[in-house]
Amino acid sequence: MQIPPGPQSPTGVADDGFRERLAQYDTPEAANRALLALDAGHIGSWSWDMTEKQVSGDRLMAGFFGLDYDAQPWGQDDVFGTIHPEDLQPMLADVQSAIDENTVFTSEFREPLTDPLTGAQTYRWLSGRGNVTERDAQGNPTRMIVVNWDITAQKQREEQSALMAAEMDHRVKNAFALIRALINLGLRADGTKETFADGLRRQLEAMASAHVISAKLARDSDMPDAPVPVNALFEVALAPWTQDGINPDCTVDLQSDPSFMIHPRLAGSLSMMIYELTTNAAKYGALGVRGGILTIKITKGTGDTIRMDWDEDCGKLPLKPLVETGFGSRLIAQCVCMLGGVIHHENRESGLSLALTINTPRSEHQALARAPVGS
């Protein structure tokens, strides 16, 4: 690697100001302070002899670059050869700019690593700062002092933040698509504008509840696409009957394995379907009558599917059947479609019986395949 000459310096020194700053450390106490600062910051330091093309550094620097501390001076190519090829040229460009402008260079780059147990390829991110400390009489750089420190954790946080932002962007788009779908369904259904507004309000509340659950899981796990427990969505929707006691004379029996999960982008669709079934049961079924019994069993199906059996027992009271062309039925059908499911229901004399099988993908590409299109 060739380093072109820098600007002419009549004194043969890169920066007289640097010499003045260095002079204040020309005591044992000041040197100890500088060494303590390097140790406290976990910062490795090294000197680059640009004439001899050799590098000498401390043990931390040797560890960063995977070099044998006792084998120095190292060749400059041995040092720079450990840097990821995609990052090497940008880093050298930063060095060259600092030489040309007689400034401190700052650069970030990756050091490829191999896990000794699994053989998996990973990276260590390093940040570096350096300054030419000596030039010859013609102004050519002859020595540079460089420091490096590990910024892998910072980069991981930045990557996680970017993933979180991207996931939230997808969820916002999903929410708008679902709202458009709800409006379109309402426009095609029979009923008054008050009925439509009430249905839309309920479903927006369902979406909000699903978002609260998935957002908390994402924060707690530091995973933007943390899967959502299916039973948590049911528990939130049924809370007025199981906790607040709107109808203390009815019974809710929810049987679900907490390990059943769904991708957060599909949680809104499942939550809306649950809320619609719950609202129907409160108006016309087991949640609205004395002695009503709602039994919900969620069991494992084949592959990524789960089965939900929803059974209402209202005694001998007359019931209003689930209307096939109403807003609620259309909404449920839309949600089932987005969930990649199959539904069968029966309006029995004792109450609604419904069997539903849905896909519960956890991977992003599977969830995207089921994302709403706002139709």
TIKOLLO-188011 format. One line per 3 residues: number of its first residue (from 1); for each residue x, y, z of C-alpha. Coordinates in steps of 0.2 Angstrom, whole numbers, plus 5000, padded with zeros to 4 digits. Each point is the difference from the previous one (the first is absolute). Layout:
% TIKOLLO-188011
NUM> X:Y:Z | ... $
END
This chain:
% TIKOLLO-188011
1> 5000:5000:5000 | 5007:5017:4995 | 4997:5016:5010 $
4> 5002:5015:4989 | 5010:5015:5007 | 4990:5013:5010 $
7> 5001:5019:5000 | 5017:5008:5002 | 5005:5004:5017 $
10> 5016:5012:5002 | 5004:4993:5017 | 4999:4982:4995 $
13> 4986:4997:5014 | 4982:4996:4996 | 4993:5011:5013 $
16> 5009:5012:5012 | 4984:5001:5010 | 5001:4981:5003 $
19> 5018:5002:5006 | 4994:5013:5013 | 4985:4989:5006 $
22> 5012:4985:5001 | 5012:5010:5011 | 4988:5001:5014 $
25> 5000:4981:5002 | 5019:5000:5002 | 4999:4995:5018 $
28> 4997:4983:5009 | 4984:5006:5008 | 4993:5007:4983 $
31> 5005:4984:4991 | 4991:4989:5014 | 4985:5011:4997 $
34> 5000:4997:4981 | 5003:4981:5003 | 4986:4999:5012 $
37> 4988:5009:4988 | 5005:4987:4986 | 4997:4986:5012 $
40> 4983:5007:5007 | 4994:5002:4982 | 5006:4983:4995 $
43> 5010:5009:4986 | 5014:4992:4991 | 5014:5011:4993 $
46> 5013:4998:4987 | 5014:5009:4990 | 5001:4998:4981 $
49> 5018:5003:4993 | 4995:5005:4982 | 5017:5000:4994 $
52> 5005:4982:5005 | 4982:4995:4998 | 4999:4992:5017 $
55> 4988:5001:5015 | 5003:4998:5019 | 4986:5001:5013 $
58> 4994:4994:5017 | 4992:4984:5005 | 4982:5006:4998 $
61> 5004:5006:4982 | 5008:4983:4996 | 4984:4991:5007 $
64> 4989:5011:4989 | 5009:4996:4984 | 5004:4982:5005 $
67> 5019:5002:5000 | 5014:4992:5010 | 5005:5014:5013 $
70> 5018:4992:5001 | 5002:5000:4981 | 5001:5019:4997 $
73> 5004:5010:4992 | 4986:4994:4988 | 5000:5004:4981 $
76> 4987:5013:4996 | 4992:4988:4987 | 4998:4987:5014 $
79> 4990:5013:5010 | 4989:5006:4986 | 4998:4983:4993 $
82> 4989:4996:5015 | 4987:5013:4996 | 4985:4995:4990 $
85> 5003:5003:4981 | 4985:5011:4999 | 5005:5011:5013 $
88> 5019:5001:4996 | 5000:5013:4986 | 4988:5012:5009 $
91> 5011:4999:5015 | 5015:5004:4990 | 4991:5014:4991 $
94> 4997:5008:5017 | 5018:4998:5004 | 5005:5008:4984 $
97> 4988:5014:5003 | 5008:5003:5017 | 5017:5000:4992 $
100> 4995:5013:4987 | 4991:5012:5012 | 5012:4997:5014 $
103> 4985:4995:5012 | 4995:4986:5011 | 4992:4985:4990 $
106> 4985:4991:5007 | 4994:4983:4993 | 4989:4985:5004 $
109> 5004:4983:4993 | 4997:4981:5003 | 5012:4986:5005 $
112> 4993:4983:4994 | 5000:4987:5014 | 4996:4982:5000 $
115> 4991:4991:5015 | 5012:4987:5006 | 4986:4988:5005 $
118> 4988:5002:4986 | 5011:5007:4986 | 4987:5013:4997 $
121> 5007:5017:4992 | 4997:5015:5011 | 5007:5018:5001 $
124> 5008:5011:5012 | 4997:5019:4997 | 5014:5011:5003 $
127> 5001:5019:5000 | 5017:5009:4997 | 5007:5017:5002 $
130> 5018:5004:4994 | 5011:5015:4997 | 5016:5002:4990 $
133> 5013:5005:5013 | 5016:5001:4989 | 5004:5005:4983 $
136> 5017:5001:4991 | 5007:5016:4993 | 4990:4998:4984 $
139> 4984:4999:5009 | 4997:4981:4998 | 4992:4992:5014 $
142> 5012:4988:5010 | 4991:4996:5016 | 4982:4999:5005 $
145> 4992:4996:5017 | 4984:4990:5000 | 4988:4995:5014 $
148> 4986:4987:4998 | 4985:4995:5011 | 4986:4987:4998 $
151> 4983:5007:4995 | 4992:4983:4996 | 4987:5002:5013 $
154> 4996:5018:4994 | 4998:4993:4982 | 4989:4986:5006 $
157> 4989:5013:5009 | 4999:5010:4984 | 4996:4985:4990 $
160> 4986:4995:5012 | 4993:5018:5000 | 5000:5000:4981 $
163> 4991:4983:5001 | 4987:5007:5012 | 4997:5015:4990 $
166> 4997:4989:4984 | 4989:4989:5010 | 4990:5015:5006 $
169> 4999:5006:4983 | 4992:4984:4994 | 4988:5000:5014 $
172> 4994:5017:4997 | 4997:4996:4981 | 4992:4984:5006 $
175> 4988:5010:5011 | 4995:5012:4986 | 4997:4985:4989 $
178> 4989:4992:5013 | 4990:5017:5003 | 4997:5001:4981 $
181> 4994:4982:5000 | 4988:5004:5014 | 4993:5015:4991 $
184> 4998:4990:4984 | 4991:4986:5009 | 4989:5013:5009 $
187> 4995:5008:4984 | 4994:4984:4993 | 4991:4994:5015 $
190> 4982:5004:5005 | 4996:5011:5015 | 5000:5018:5006 $
193> 5015:5011:5001 | 4999:4999:5019 | 5002:4981:4998 $
196> 5015:5002:4989 | 5008:5013:5011 | 4997:4988:5015 $
199> 5008:4985:4991 | 5015:5011:4994 | 5003:5006:5018 $
202> 5000:4983:5007 | 5012:4994:4987 | 5012:5014:5002 $
205> 5000:4996:5019 | 5004:4982:4995 | 5015:5006:4989 $
208> 5006:5012:5014 | 4999:4985:5013 | 5010:4989:4989 $
211> 5013:5014:4997 | 5002:5003:5018 | 5004:4981:5003 $
214> 5012:4998:4986 | 5009:5017:5003 | 5003:4995:5019 $
217> 5006:4983:4994 | 5012:5008:4988 | 5007:5012:5013 $
220> 5002:4987:5013 | 5009:4988:4989 | 5009:5013:4989 $
223> 4993:4991:4985 | 4990:5011:4988 | 4990:4984:4993 $
226> 4998:4991:5017 | 4986:4987:4998 | 4984:5004:5009 $
229> 4991:4987:5011 | 4983:4995:4993 | 4992:4998:5017 $
232> 5006:5018:5005 | 4989:5007:4986 | 4985:4990:5006 $
235> 5003:5005:5018 | 4999:5018:4996 | 4984:4999:4990 $
238> 4992:4989:5013 | 5006:5011:5015 | 4983:5009:5002 $
241> 4992:4983:5004 | 5014:4992:5009 | 5006:5014:5010 $
244> 4989:5015:5001 | 4984:4990:5001 | 4988:5008:4987 $
247> 4990:4985:5001 | 5006:4990:5016 | 4987:4987:4997 $
250> 5008:4993:4984 | 5015:4989:4999 | 5015:5001:4989 $
253> 5011:4985:4998 | 5016:5003:4990 | 5011:4985:4997 $
256> 5016:5005:4991 | 5018:4995:5001 | 5010:5016:5003 $
259> 5013:4994:4988 | 4989:5003:4985 | 5007:5015:4991 $
262> 4996:5011:4985 | 5011:5013:4990 | 4996:5018:5007 $
265> 4995:5005:4982 | 4985:4988:5001 | 4996:5003:5018 $
268> 4988:5015:4995 | 4990:4989:4988 | 4998:4986:5013 $
271> 4996:5013:5014 | 4986:5008:4989 | 4992:4983:4996 $
274> 5000:4996:5019 | 4992:5017:5004 | 4987:4997:4987 $
277> 4995:4983:5007 | 5000:5007:5017 | 4989:5014:4996 $
280> 4988:4989:4991 | 5000:4988:5015 | 4997:5015:5012 $
283> 4985:5006:4989 | 4992:4984:4995 | 5009:4986:5009 $
286> 5007:4992:5015 | 5009:5016:5007 | 4983:5009:5000 $
289> 4989:4989:5010 | 4999:4993:5017 | 5008:4983:5002 $
292> 5008:5001:4983 | 5016:4990:4997 | 5013:5004:4987 $
295> 5013:4986:4998 | 5016:5004:4989 | 5012:4986:4997 $
298> 5016:5004:4990 | 5010:4985:4995 | 5015:4996:4989 $
301> 4997:4996:4982 | 5012:4993:4986 | 5015:5011:4995 $
304> 4998:5018:5005 | 4981:4999:5003 | 4989:5000:5016 $
307> 4982:4996:5002 | 4988:5010:5009 | 4983:4993:5006 $
310> 4988:5013:5006 | 4984:4993:5008 | 4986:5011:5008 $
313> 4987:4992:5011 | 4985:5013:5003 | 4988:4987:5007 $
316> 4983:5001:4992 | 4999:5018:4996 | 4996:5005:4982 $
319> 5016:5006:4991 | 5003:5011:4985 | 5010:4990:4988 $
322> 5017:5006:4993 | 4994:5010:4984 | 5010:4994:4985 $
325> 5000:5017:4991 | 5002:5011:5015 | 5015:5011:5004 $
328> 5006:4988:5014 | 4999:4985:4989 | 5009:5009:4986 $
331> 5013:5006:5012 | 5003:4983:5007 | 5002:4992:4983 $
334> 5012:5014:4995 | 5011:4997:5016 | 4999:4981:4997 $
337> 5006:5003:4982 | 5015:5011:5006 | 5004:4986:5013 $
340> 5000:4987:4986 | 4987:4990:5010 | 4984:4990:4997 $
343> 4984:5003:5010 | 4984:4990:5003 | 4986:5006:5011 $
346> 4983:4993:5005 | 4986:5010:5008 | 4994:4986:5012 $
349> 4984:5002:5011 | 5011:5002:5016 | 5012:5013:4991 $
352> 5014:5003:4988 | 5012:4986:4996 | 5015:5005:4990 $
355> 5016:4990:4995 | 5015:5010:4993 | 5017:4995:4993 $
358> 5012:5013:4997 | 5019:5002:4996 | 5011:5007:5013 $
361> 5016:5004:4991 | 5014:5007:5010 | 5012:5004:4986 $
364> 4999:5017:4991 | 4998:4994:4982 | 4985:4989:5006 $
367> 4992:5014:5008 | 5002:5011:4986 | 4992:4988:4989 $
370> 4984:5002:5010 | 5001:5019:5002 | 4984:5010:4997 $
373> 4999:5008:4983 | 4987:5013:5005 | 4987:4993:4988 $
END
